Amino acid sequence: MRNANEIIESKATFGERLADSVANFGGSWTFIVTFLILLVVYSLINVGLGVRSWDPYPFILLNLILSMLAAIQAPVIMMSQNRQDTKDRLRSELDFDVNRRAESEIQGLAGKLNLLIDKMGDLEDNIRAMQVAAPLGRE
């Protein structure tokens, strides 16, 4: 039996692995908290510096940086989602193969069980016939 994760990972390129790493980090609480802290610190420094700040309120440079980050992060996350779709498709194909084999095994066992039931029925019939014949033969 094949493992879908191993198959996909063995064929993954450097870019695909990088996309998965970026998507994993970008979707974590670590990223959210760190990014929130950086935004607050950036904003406080620029507000605190007042007229001398490199990016005075309304933080146009920060908006540009955030837009570029979103422009890069969105396609990377899409790449990771595409890989996840590929993994899911492979898993479903492997599950289907396993289910087909299990169904075949179940049908084989059901056939054997039916054969045993038939033989048990024949054996019961023979025992009844012997029990009926035995009292008649003694008399």
VMD Tcl script that builds the backbone (N, CA, C; Angstrom):
set m [mol new atoms 417]
animate dup $m
set s [atomselect $m all]
$s set {name element resname resid chain x y z} {
  {N N MET 1 A 0.848 -1.177 0.000}
  {CA C MET 1 A 0.000 0.000 0.000}
  {C C MET 1 A 0.894 1.240 0.000}
  {N N ARG 2 A 0.515 2.211 -0.817}
  {CA C ARG 2 A 1.319 3.417 -0.980}
  {C C ARG 2 A 0.808 4.519 -0.052}
  {N N ASN 3 A 1.728 5.384 0.385}
  {CA C ASN 3 A 1.382 6.515 1.226}
  {C C ASN 3 A 1.347 7.759 0.343}
  {N N ALA 4 A 0.188 8.427 0.287}
  {CA C ALA 4 A 0.014 9.586 -0.587}
  {C C ALA 4 A 1.007 10.692 -0.242}
  {N N ASN 5 A 1.240 10.930 1.026}
  {CA C ASN 5 A 2.169 11.990 1.430}
  {C C ASN 5 A 3.581 11.710 0.931}
  {N N GLU 6 A 4.027 10.466 1.038}
  {CA C GLU 6 A 5.365 10.121 0.586}
  {C C GLU 6 A 5.493 10.272 -0.922}
  {N N ILE 7 A 4.465 9.876 -1.647}
  {CA C ILE 7 A 4.499 9.984 -3.107}
  {C C ILE 7 A 4.579 11.442 -3.530}
  {N N ILE 8 A 3.739 12.289 -2.943}
  {CA C ILE 8 A 3.723 13.710 -3.302}
  {C C ILE 8 A 5.028 14.378 -2.899}
  {N N GLU 9 A 5.502 14.109 -1.693}
  {CA C GLU 9 A 6.724 14.747 -1.213}
  {C C GLU 9 A 7.938 14.322 -2.019}
  {N N SER 10 A 7.953 13.085 -2.508}
  {CA C SER 10 A 9.104 12.634 -3.300}
  {C C SER 10 A 9.171 13.358 -4.643}
  {N N LYS 11 A 8.035 13.832 -5.140}
  {CA C LYS 11 A 8.001 14.526 -6.430}
  {C C LYS 11 A 8.004 16.046 -6.286}
  {N N ALA 12 A 8.008 16.551 -5.061}
  {CA C ALA 12 A 7.905 17.998 -4.829}
  {C C ALA 12 A 9.189 18.709 -5.238}
  {N N THR 13 A 9.014 19.840 -5.896}
  {CA C THR 13 A 10.159 20.673 -6.265}
  {C C THR 13 A 10.495 21.598 -5.090}
  {N N PHE 14 A 11.628 22.277 -5.209}
  {CA C PHE 14 A 12.021 23.216 -4.170}
  {C C PHE 14 A 10.967 24.312 -4.009}
  {N N GLY 15 A 10.466 24.822 -5.131}
  {CA C GLY 15 A 9.454 25.882 -5.087}
  {C C GLY 15 A 8.167 25.428 -4.413}
  {N N GLU 16 A 7.771 24.190 -4.665}
  {CA C GLU 16 A 6.554 23.669 -4.038}
  {C C GLU 16 A 6.734 23.510 -2.531}
  {N N ARG 17 A 7.908 23.028 -2.131}
  {CA C ARG 17 A 8.167 22.901 -0.694}
  {C C ARG 17 A 8.230 24.276 -0.027}
  {N N LEU 18 A 8.811 25.231 -0.729}
  {CA C LEU 18 A 8.869 26.595 -0.210}
  {C C LEU 18 A 7.464 27.180 -0.081}
  {N N ALA 19 A 6.622 26.943 -1.081}
  {CA C ALA 19 A 5.241 27.433 -1.033}
  {C C ALA 19 A 4.498 26.835 0.160}
  {N N ASP 20 A 4.703 25.545 0.412}
  {CA C ASP 20 A 4.059 24.908 1.568}
  {C C ASP 20 A 4.540 25.525 2.873}
  {N N SER 21 A 5.840 25.787 2.964}
  {CA C SER 21 A 6.389 26.382 4.186}
  {C C SER 21 A 5.837 27.782 4.413}
  {N N VAL 22 A 5.794 28.578 3.343}
  {CA C VAL 22 A 5.268 29.946 3.456}
  {C C VAL 22 A 3.794 29.904 3.850}
  {N N ALA 23 A 3.022 29.009 3.224}
  {CA C ALA 23 A 1.591 28.900 3.543}
  {C C ALA 23 A 1.389 28.429 4.984}
  {N N ASN 24 A 2.212 27.491 5.432}
  {CA C ASN 24 A 2.095 27.020 6.815}
  {C C ASN 24 A 2.410 28.132 7.805}
  {N N PHE 25 A 3.484 28.888 7.527}
  {CA C PHE 25 A 3.846 29.974 8.436}
  {C C PHE 25 A 2.836 31.115 8.345}
  {N N GLY 26 A 2.412 31.456 7.121}
  {CA C GLY 26 A 1.467 32.556 6.923}
  {C C GLY 26 A 0.097 32.281 7.532}
  {N N GLY 27 A -0.215 31.047 7.758}
  {CA C GLY 27 A -1.504 30.695 8.353}
  {C C GLY 27 A -1.400 30.303 9.807}
  {N N SER 28 A -0.335 30.750 10.464}
  {CA C SER 28 A -0.135 30.364 11.865}
  {C C SER 28 A -0.350 31.560 12.790}
  {N N TRP 29 A -0.609 31.259 14.051}
  {CA C TRP 29 A -0.742 32.317 15.051}
  {C C TRP 29 A 0.588 33.027 15.268}
  {N N THR 30 A 1.676 32.312 15.090}
  {CA C THR 30 A 2.992 32.940 15.226}
  {C C THR 30 A 3.121 34.100 14.236}
  {N N PHE 31 A 2.731 33.851 12.993}
  {CA C PHE 31 A 2.793 34.902 11.975}
  {C C PHE 31 A 1.863 36.057 12.329}
  {N N ILE 32 A 0.656 35.751 12.717}
  {CA C ILE 32 A -0.333 36.795 13.015}
  {C C ILE 32 A 0.142 37.680 14.165}
  {N N VAL 33 A 0.587 37.060 15.241}
  {CA C VAL 33 A 1.028 37.827 16.408}
  {C C VAL 33 A 2.287 38.630 16.072}
  {N N THR 34 A 3.261 38.003 15.427}
  {CA C THR 34 A 4.495 38.699 15.059}
  {C C THR 34 A 4.198 39.877 14.135}
  {N N PHE 35 A 3.358 39.645 13.140}
  {CA C PHE 35 A 3.030 40.697 12.188}
  {C C PHE 35 A 2.284 41.835 12.872}
  {N N LEU 36 A 1.380 41.504 13.767}
  {CA C LEU 36 A 0.648 42.528 14.505}
  {C C LEU 36 A 1.602 43.368 15.361}
  {N N ILE 37 A 2.530 42.721 16.031}
  {CA C ILE 37 A 3.517 43.442 16.847}
  {C C ILE 37 A 4.360 44.362 15.963}
  {N N LEU 38 A 4.822 43.854 14.805}
  {CA C LEU 38 A 5.624 44.681 13.899}
  {C C LEU 38 A 4.833 45.888 13.398}
  {N N LEU 39 A 3.561 45.693 13.085}
  {CA C LEU 39 A 2.732 46.813 12.620}
  {C C LEU 39 A 2.550 47.867 13.708}
  {N N VAL 40 A 2.308 47.413 14.913}
  {CA C VAL 40 A 2.127 48.353 16.027}
  {C C VAL 40 A 3.426 49.108 16.297}
  {N N VAL 41 A 4.563 48.405 16.332}
  {CA C VAL 41 A 5.859 49.048 16.572}
  {C C VAL 41 A 6.157 50.047 15.456}
  {N N TYR 42 A 5.957 49.651 14.215}
  {CA C TYR 42 A 6.184 50.536 13.075}
  {C C TYR 42 A 5.344 51.801 13.202}
  {N N SER 43 A 4.070 51.611 13.497}
  {CA C SER 43 A 3.170 52.757 13.617}
  {C C SER 43 A 3.568 53.657 14.780}
  {N N LEU 44 A 3.898 53.091 15.928}
  {CA C LEU 44 A 4.287 53.881 17.102}
  {C C LEU 44 A 5.564 54.671 16.852}
  {N N ILE 45 A 6.528 54.034 16.211}
  {CA C ILE 45 A 7.783 54.738 15.914}
  {C C ILE 45 A 7.516 55.923 14.995}
  {N N ASN 46 A 6.730 55.711 13.938}
  {CA C ASN 46 A 6.464 56.786 12.985}
  {C C ASN 46 A 5.610 57.896 13.579}
  {N N VAL 47 A 4.679 57.550 14.433}
  {CA C VAL 47 A 3.878 58.580 15.100}
  {C C VAL 47 A 4.749 59.311 16.119}
  {N N GLY 48 A 5.594 58.570 16.820}
  {CA C GLY 48 A 6.457 59.164 17.839}
  {C C GLY 48 A 7.491 60.109 17.250}
  {N N LEU 49 A 7.989 59.816 16.079}
  {CA C LEU 49 A 8.989 60.674 15.451}
  {C C LEU 49 A 8.373 61.948 14.876}
  {N N GLY 50 A 7.066 61.930 14.695}
  {CA C GLY 50 A 6.361 63.127 14.220}
  {C C GLY 50 A 6.816 63.563 12.843}
  {N N VAL 51 A 7.286 64.809 12.778}
  {CA C VAL 51 A 7.669 65.411 11.489}
  {C C VAL 51 A 8.904 64.729 10.907}
  {N N ARG 52 A 9.778 64.188 11.743}
  {CA C ARG 52 A 11.027 63.566 11.279}
  {C C ARG 52 A 10.844 62.118 10.823}
  {N N SER 53 A 9.639 61.552 10.875}
  {CA C SER 53 A 9.448 60.129 10.546}
  {C C SER 53 A 9.638 59.880 9.051}
  {N N TRP 54 A 10.087 58.685 8.725}
  {CA C TRP 54 A 10.293 58.298 7.323}
  {C C TRP 54 A 8.985 57.960 6.632}
  {N N ASP 55 A 7.930 57.649 7.408}
  {CA C ASP 55 A 6.622 57.304 6.834}
  {C C ASP 55 A 5.526 57.905 7.715}
  {N N PRO 56 A 5.278 59.211 7.567}
  {CA C PRO 56 A 4.285 59.836 8.438}
  {C C PRO 56 A 2.880 59.314 8.150}
  {N N TYR 57 A 2.009 59.507 9.162}
  {CA C TYR 57 A 0.608 59.100 9.004}
  {C C TYR 57 A 0.080 59.714 7.722}
  {N N PRO 58 A -0.595 59.013 6.866}
  {CA C PRO 58 A -1.312 57.728 6.921}
  {C C PRO 58 A -0.498 56.516 6.474}
  {N N PHE 59 A 0.817 56.534 6.666}
  {CA C PHE 59 A 1.697 55.373 6.452}
  {C C PHE 59 A 1.610 54.832 5.017}
  {N N ILE 60 A 1.894 55.659 4.058}
  {CA C ILE 60 A 1.822 55.254 2.648}
  {C C ILE 60 A 2.857 54.184 2.335}
  {N N LEU 61 A 4.062 54.303 2.887}
  {CA C LEU 61 A 5.094 53.284 2.670}
  {C C LEU 61 A 4.654 51.942 3.255}
  {N N LEU 62 A 4.066 51.969 4.438}
  {CA C LEU 62 A 3.570 50.733 5.053}
  {C C LEU 62 A 2.479 50.108 4.183}
  {N N ASN 63 A 1.583 50.928 3.648}
  {CA C ASN 63 A 0.539 50.403 2.747}
  {C C ASN 63 A 1.142 49.756 1.509}
  {N N LEU 64 A 2.197 50.365 0.957}
  {CA C LEU 64 A 2.880 49.788 -0.201}
  {C C LEU 64 A 3.499 48.438 0.151}
  {N N ILE 65 A 4.176 48.386 1.295}
  {CA C ILE 65 A 4.807 47.131 1.724}
  {C C ILE 65 A 3.753 46.041 1.940}
  {N N LEU 66 A 2.645 46.395 2.586}
  {CA C LEU 66 A 1.575 45.413 2.825}
  {C C LEU 66 A 0.960 44.941 1.513}
  {N N SER 67 A 0.795 45.839 0.559}
  {CA C SER 67 A 0.246 45.460 -0.746}
  {C C SER 67 A 1.185 44.505 -1.473}
  {N N MET 68 A 2.482 44.788 -1.414}
  {CA C MET 68 A 3.453 43.893 -2.064}
  {C C MET 68 A 3.476 42.535 -1.369}
  {N N LEU 69 A 3.395 42.538 -0.051}
  {CA C LEU 69 A 3.363 41.273 0.686}
  {C C LEU 69 A 2.139 40.447 0.281}
  {N N ALA 70 A 0.992 41.098 0.189}
  {CA C ALA 70 A -0.232 40.391 -0.205}
  {C C ALA 70 A -0.123 39.883 -1.642}
  {N N ALA 71 A 0.500 40.682 -2.523}
  {CA C ALA 71 A 0.654 40.283 -3.923}
  {C C ALA 71 A 1.546 39.053 -4.062}
  {N N ILE 72 A 2.522 38.920 -3.178}
  {CA C ILE 72 A 3.412 37.751 -3.217}
  {C C ILE 72 A 2.778 36.566 -2.490}
  {N N GLN 73 A 2.173 36.837 -1.351}
  {CA C GLN 73 A 1.667 35.765 -0.496}
  {C C GLN 73 A 0.474 35.040 -1.121}
  {N N ALA 74 A -0.398 35.748 -1.802}
  {CA C ALA 74 A -1.601 35.122 -2.364}
  {C C ALA 74 A -1.270 34.018 -3.374}
  {N N PRO 75 A -0.415 34.256 -4.381}
  {CA C PRO 75 A -0.119 33.158 -5.312}
  {C C PRO 75 A 0.631 32.003 -4.656}
  {N N VAL 76 A 1.472 32.318 -3.663}
  {CA C VAL 76 A 2.193 31.242 -2.972}
  {C C VAL 76 A 1.209 30.346 -2.231}
  {N N ILE 77 A 0.233 30.949 -1.583}
  {CA C ILE 77 A -0.786 30.166 -0.878}
  {C C ILE 77 A -1.614 29.356 -1.870}
  {N N MET 78 A -1.904 29.938 -3.031}
  {CA C MET 78 A -2.642 29.197 -4.071}
  {C C MET 78 A -1.840 27.981 -4.550}
  {N N MET 79 A -0.514 28.151 -4.696}
  {CA C MET 79 A 0.333 27.021 -5.092}
  {C C MET 79 A 0.249 25.911 -4.052}
  {N N SER 80 A 0.295 26.283 -2.794}
  {CA C SER 80 A 0.205 25.301 -1.722}
  {C C SER 80 A -1.152 24.599 -1.728}
  {N N GLN 81 A -2.207 25.361 -1.983}
  {CA C GLN 81 A -3.545 24.763 -2.053}
  {C C GLN 81 A -3.648 23.799 -3.226}
  {N N ASN 82 A -3.023 24.136 -4.343}
  {CA C ASN 82 A -3.025 23.229 -5.490}
  {C C ASN 82 A -2.321 21.922 -5.145}
  {N N ARG 83 A -1.213 22.018 -4.413}
  {CA C ARG 83 A -0.529 20.791 -3.989}
  {C C ARG 83 A -1.402 19.977 -3.034}
  {N N GLN 84 A -2.118 20.666 -2.162}
  {CA C GLN 84 A -3.019 19.955 -1.243}
  {C C GLN 84 A -4.125 19.257 -2.021}
  {N N ASP 85 A -4.630 19.910 -3.066}
  {CA C ASP 85 A -5.636 19.270 -3.916}
  {C C ASP 85 A -5.078 18.019 -4.578}
  {N N THR 86 A -3.834 18.090 -5.025}
  {CA C THR 86 A -3.191 16.927 -5.641}
  {C C THR 86 A -3.062 15.796 -4.629}
  {N N LYS 87 A -2.658 16.141 -3.409}
  {CA C LYS 87 A -2.559 15.120 -2.355}
  {C C LYS 87 A -3.923 14.492 -2.078}
  {N N ASP 88 A -4.948 15.329 -1.984}
  {CA C ASP 88 A -6.293 14.819 -1.708}
  {C C ASP 88 A -6.778 13.903 -2.828}
  {N N ARG 89 A -6.492 14.286 -4.074}
  {CA C ARG 89 A -6.911 13.462 -5.211}
  {C C ARG 89 A -6.199 12.111 -5.178}
  {N N LEU 90 A -4.892 12.127 -4.897}
  {CA C LEU 90 A -4.143 10.872 -4.816}
  {C C LEU 90 A -4.646 10.019 -3.665}
  {N N ARG 91 A -4.920 10.651 -2.518}
  {CA C ARG 91 A -5.466 9.896 -1.376}
  {C C ARG 91 A -6.787 9.236 -1.742}
  {N N SER 92 A -7.641 9.973 -2.440}
  {CA C SER 92 A -8.950 9.401 -2.801}
  {C C SER 92 A -8.781 8.248 -3.783}
  {N N GLU 93 A -7.819 8.362 -4.708}
  {CA C GLU 93 A -7.563 7.252 -5.634}
  {C C GLU 93 A -7.049 6.028 -4.881}
  {N N LEU 94 A -6.135 6.249 -3.938}
  {CA C LEU 94 A -5.616 5.126 -3.147}
  {C C LEU 94 A -6.719 4.518 -2.280}
  {N N ASP 95 A -7.565 5.357 -1.697}
  {CA C ASP 95 A -8.692 4.861 -0.900}
  {C C ASP 95 A -9.647 4.039 -1.767}
  {N N PHE 96 A -9.876 4.506 -2.998}
  {CA C PHE 96 A -10.764 3.776 -3.904}
  {C C PHE 96 A -10.190 2.398 -4.215}
  {N N ASP 97 A -8.870 2.332 -4.476}
  {CA C ASP 97 A -8.232 1.037 -4.733}
  {C C ASP 97 A -8.374 0.109 -3.533}
  {N N VAL 98 A -8.143 0.649 -2.333}
  {CA C VAL 98 A -8.271 -0.160 -1.116}
  {C C VAL 98 A -9.714 -0.641 -0.958}
  {N N ASN 99 A -10.662 0.239 -1.201}
  {CA C ASN 99 A -12.076 -0.137 -1.074}
  {C C ASN 99 A -12.461 -1.218 -2.083}
  {N N ARG 100 A -11.926 -1.123 -3.307}
  {CA C ARG 100 A -12.226 -2.158 -4.311}
  {C C ARG 100 A -11.675 -3.505 -3.883}
  {N N ARG 101 A -10.445 -3.505 -3.365}
  {CA C ARG 101 A -9.859 -4.767 -2.898}
  {C C ARG 101 A -10.636 -5.311 -1.706}
  {N N ALA 102 A -11.035 -4.429 -0.798}
  {CA C ALA 102 A -11.805 -4.874 0.372}
  {C C ALA 102 A -13.141 -5.450 -0.066}
  {N N GLU 103 A -13.783 -4.801 -1.039}
  {CA C GLU 103 A -15.065 -5.314 -1.533}
  {C C GLU 103 A -14.888 -6.695 -2.147}
  {N N SER 104 A -13.818 -6.883 -2.905}
  {CA C SER 104 A -13.543 -8.184 -3.512}
  {C C SER 104 A -13.327 -9.244 -2.430}
  {N N GLU 105 A -12.564 -8.885 -1.394}
  {CA C GLU 105 A -12.333 -9.819 -0.285}
  {C C GLU 105 A -13.637 -10.155 0.442}
  {N N ILE 106 A -14.454 -9.141 0.649}
  {CA C ILE 106 A -15.736 -9.358 1.335}
  {C C ILE 106 A -16.631 -10.266 0.509}
  {N N GLN 107 A -16.660 -10.052 -0.796}
  {CA C GLN 107 A -17.474 -10.917 -1.653}
  {C C GLN 107 A -16.965 -12.345 -1.614}
  {N N GLY 108 A -15.626 -12.506 -1.608}
  {CA C GLY 108 A -15.062 -13.861 -1.513}
  {C C GLY 108 A -15.426 -14.521 -0.196}
  {N N LEU 109 A -15.324 -13.751 0.894}
  {CA C LEU 109 A -15.691 -14.304 2.204}
  {C C LEU 109 A -17.185 -14.608 2.283}
  {N N ALA 110 A -17.997 -13.741 1.683}
  {CA C ALA 110 A -19.446 -13.990 1.685}
  {C C ALA 110 A -19.758 -15.268 0.919}
  {N N GLY 111 A -19.062 -15.497 -0.195}
  {CA C GLY 111 A -19.262 -16.736 -0.953}
  {C C GLY 111 A -18.883 -17.960 -0.132}
  {N N LYS 112 A -17.739 -17.881 0.559}
  {CA C LYS 112 A -17.301 -18.995 1.403}
  {C C LYS 112 A -18.275 -19.222 2.554}
  {N N LEU 113 A -18.779 -18.139 3.130}
  {CA C LEU 113 A -19.744 -18.252 4.222}
  {C C LEU 113 A -21.033 -18.909 3.731}
  {N N ASN 114 A -21.490 -18.502 2.563}
  {CA C ASN 114 A -22.695 -19.120 1.993}
  {C C ASN 114 A -22.475 -20.610 1.728}
  {N N LEU 115 A -21.295 -20.967 1.238}
  {CA C LEU 115 A -20.975 -22.373 1.001}
  {C C LEU 115 A -20.991 -23.148 2.317}
  {N N LEU 116 A -20.411 -22.571 3.381}
  {CA C LEU 116 A -20.435 -23.229 4.688}
  {C C LEU 116 A -21.862 -23.379 5.211}
  {N N ILE 117 A -22.685 -22.344 5.010}
  {CA C ILE 117 A -24.083 -22.409 5.449}
  {C C ILE 117 A -24.809 -23.525 4.708}
  {N N ASP 118 A -24.561 -23.614 3.395}
  {CA C ASP 118 A -25.188 -24.693 2.611}
  {C C ASP 118 A -24.742 -26.063 3.105}
  {N N LYS 119 A -23.434 -26.216 3.373}
  {CA C LYS 119 A -22.915 -27.507 3.859}
  {C C LYS 119 A -23.483 -27.831 5.239}
  {N N MET 120 A -23.621 -26.786 6.101}
  {CA C MET 120 A -24.216 -27.003 7.425}
  {C C MET 120 A -25.672 -27.450 7.274}
  {N N GLY 121 A -26.362 -26.839 6.319}
  {CA C GLY 121 A -27.754 -27.245 6.074}
  {C C GLY 121 A -27.830 -28.691 5.616}
  {N N ASP 122 A -26.916 -29.080 4.704}
  {CA C ASP 122 A -26.875 -30.468 4.247}
  {C C ASP 122 A -26.559 -31.409 5.397}
  {N N LEU 123 A -25.625 -31.018 6.254}
  {CA C LEU 123 A -25.251 -31.838 7.404}
  {C C LEU 123 A -26.437 -31.986 8.361}
  {N N GLU 124 A -27.161 -30.890 8.605}
  {CA C GLU 124 A -28.348 -30.954 9.453}
  {C C GLU 124 A -29.393 -31.893 8.855}
  {N N ASP 125 A -29.576 -31.791 7.542}
  {CA C ASP 125 A -30.529 -32.689 6.871}
  {C C ASP 125 A -30.109 -34.145 7.045}
  {N N ASN 126 A -28.830 -34.449 6.888}
  {CA C ASN 126 A -28.337 -35.821 7.049}
  {C C ASN 126 A -28.536 -36.307 8.484}
  {N N ILE 127 A -28.263 -35.438 9.463}
  {CA C ILE 127 A -28.433 -35.829 10.871}
  {C C ILE 127 A -29.899 -36.107 11.161}
  {N N ARG 128 A -30.797 -35.247 10.665}
  {CA C ARG 128 A -32.235 -35.483 10.869}
  {C C ARG 128 A -32.676 -36.792 10.229}
  {N N ALA 129 A -32.164 -37.040 9.017}
  {CA C ALA 129 A -32.529 -38.275 8.321}
  {C C ALA 129 A -32.025 -39.489 9.099}
  {N N MET 130 A -30.817 -39.365 9.674}
  {CA C MET 130 A -30.279 -40.478 10.464}
  {C C MET 130 A -31.081 -40.664 11.755}
  {N N GLN 131 A -31.542 -39.547 12.353}
  {CA C GLN 131 A -32.313 -39.644 13.584}
  {C C GLN 131 A -33.680 -40.266 13.312}
  {N N VAL 132 A -34.250 -39.945 12.173}
  {CA C VAL 132 A -35.552 -40.529 11.830}
  {C C VAL 132 A -35.381 -42.013 11.510}
  {N N ALA 133 A -34.312 -42.364 10.784}
  {CA C ALA 133 A -34.089 -43.744 10.389}
  {C C ALA 133 A -33.639 -44.607 11.577}
  {N N ALA 134 A -32.926 -44.049 12.524}
  {CA C ALA 134 A -32.409 -44.813 13.644}
  {C C ALA 134 A -33.523 -45.406 14.504}
  {N N PRO 135 A -34.527 -44.651 14.899}
  {CA C PRO 135 A -35.579 -45.272 15.706}
  {C C PRO 135 A -36.345 -46.319 14.913}
  {N N LEU 136 A -36.506 -46.144 13.622}
  {CA C LEU 136 A -37.221 -47.125 12.824}
  {C C LEU 136 A -36.410 -48.396 12.691}
  {N N GLY 137 A -35.091 -48.303 12.575}
  {CA C GLY 137 A -34.230 -49.458 12.418}
  {C C GLY 137 A -34.138 -50.276 13.690}
  {N N ARG 138 A -34.368 -49.740 14.877}
  {CA C ARG 138 A -34.254 -50.450 16.141}
  {C C ARG 138 A -35.465 -51.333 16.360}
  {N N GLU 139 A -36.551 -50.956 15.865}
  {CA C GLU 139 A -37.748 -51.736 16.179}
  {C C GLU 139 A -37.831 -53.004 15.478}
}
mol reanalyze $m
mol bondsrecalc $m
mol representation Tube
mol addrep $m
